[in-house]
Amino acid sequence: MPYPRHDQAAEYRRQAQEIRTKVQKLSIDEAREQLLGTAARLETLAEEEERKEQANNSTPRPQPDA
């Protein structure tokens, strides 16, 4: 259901204030630590994928009969 223009403006202001309140609670250090943790998990996943690929490439393949 669409808001009348005045009510929509009030809703936008309410949402803007809600965001401001959340931003005040954020910590740059906390966000940095979360991002570094995510990067570390991605590096671990990349290393696991590389190990799997190396294992697949080092598996002896049967030679076709000549």
Buried (B, 14 or more C-beta within 10 A) or exposed (E): EEEEEEEEEEEEEEEEEEEEEEEEEEEEEEEEEEEEEEEEEEEEEEEEEEEEEEEEEEEEEEEEEE
